[in-house]
Amino acid sequence: MTEIETQRSSDWLAGAGLRPTRQRMTLAGLLVGDGQDRHVTAESLFEAASNAGEKVSLATVYNTLRAFCDAGLVREITVDGSKSYFDTNMTDHPHFYWEDSATLTDAPAEELEICKLPIAPAGAEIASVDVVIRLRRT
């Protein structure tokens, strides 16, 4: 990691009160080191770490992503109830799910209009609304 990437990763972790362990710094660098938002799976992040020559287990990647979620650094987006993607963009926004490549990208939030939501059942409140638009190439 460059000095800028290391600083960006360190600041990102510190902002959430997370200790900058070697594994967290490695994965944070891959997630936010270049300043770009991204969508990753645990498997794709593990592969990126391996390709960068970093020694980290898949279990550690899963545990670290869970810690990042719990700290509010990434948001988990579940597709098909089985595949989880982790998004570094924490603003409210919809997603495109590309079925042919099994990838998730941001959709333009300014083009989405939700006119009405159902009333939550008694004793519940709506915590968030996730919009995933599935795409198939023609």
Solvent accessible surface area in square Angstrom, and as a share of the most:
residue,aa,sasa,rsa
1,M,123,0.55
2,T,81,0.47
3,E,153,0.68
4,I,119,0.60
5,E,46,0.21
6,T,54,0.31
7,Q,102,0.45
8,R,91,0.33
9,S,0,0.00
10,S,34,0.22
11,D,77,0.40
12,W,47,0.16
13,L,0,0.00
14,A,70,0.54
15,G,73,0.70
16,A,30,0.24
17,G,68,0.65
18,L,31,0.15
19,R,170,0.62
20,P,77,0.48
21,T,33,0.19
22,R,133,0.48
23,Q,64,0.28
24,R,54,0.20
25,M,29,0.13
26,T,14,0.08
27,L,0,0.00
28,A,0,0.00
29,G,11,0.10
30,L,51,0.25
31,L,0,0.00
32,V,15,0.09
33,G,0,0.00
34,D,67,0.35
35,G,47,0.45
36,Q,112,0.50
37,D,83,0.43
38,R,67,0.25
39,H,39,0.17
40,V,17,0.09
41,T,13,0.08
42,A,2,0.02
43,E,84,0.38
44,S,52,0.33
45,L,3,0.01
46,F,68,0.28
47,E,104,0.47
48,A,39,0.30
49,A,0,0.00
50,S,56,0.36
51,N,120,0.61
52,A,61,0.47
53,G,62,0.60
54,E,66,0.29
55,K,171,0.73
56,V,17,0.10
57,S,59,0.38
58,L,65,0.33
59,A,63,0.49
60,T,38,0.22
61,V,0,0.00
62,Y,101,0.38
63,N,103,0.53
64,T,10,0.06
65,L,1,0.00
66,R,109,0.40
67,A,26,0.20
68,F,0,0.00
69,C,23,0.14
70,D,113,0.59
71,A,34,0.26
72,G,42,0.40
73,L,17,0.08
74,V,3,0.02
75,R,48,0.17
76,E,58,0.26
77,I,4,0.02
78,T,70,0.40
79,V,4,0.02
80,D,101,0.53
81,G,70,0.68
82,S,98,0.63
83,K,83,0.35
84,S,32,0.21
85,Y,8,0.03
86,F,9,0.04
87,D,0,0.00
88,T,11,0.06
89,N,28,0.14
90,M,83,0.37
91,T,89,0.52
92,D,128,0.66
93,H,25,0.11
94,P,4,0.03
95,H,3,0.01
96,F,52,0.21
97,Y,17,0.07
98,W,58,0.20
99,E,51,0.23
100,D,89,0.46
101,S,59,0.38
102,A,42,0.32
103,T,61,0.35
104,L,8,0.04
105,T,56,0.32
106,D,59,0.31
107,A,7,0.05
108,P,48,0.30
109,A,46,0.35
110,E,145,0.65
111,E,135,0.61
112,L,64,0.32
113,E,146,0.66
114,I,84,0.42
115,C,121,0.73
116,K,175,0.74
117,L,75,0.38
118,P,106,0.67
119,I,169,0.86
120,A,28,0.22
121,P,103,0.65
122,A,111,0.86
123,G,94,0.90
124,A,58,0.45
125,E,150,0.67
126,I,84,0.43
127,A,102,0.79
128,S,82,0.53
129,V,70,0.40
130,D,90,0.47
131,V,35,0.20
132,V,49,0.28
133,I,66,0.34
134,R,110,0.40
135,L,46,0.23
136,R,184,0.67
137,R,144,0.53
138,T,183,1.06
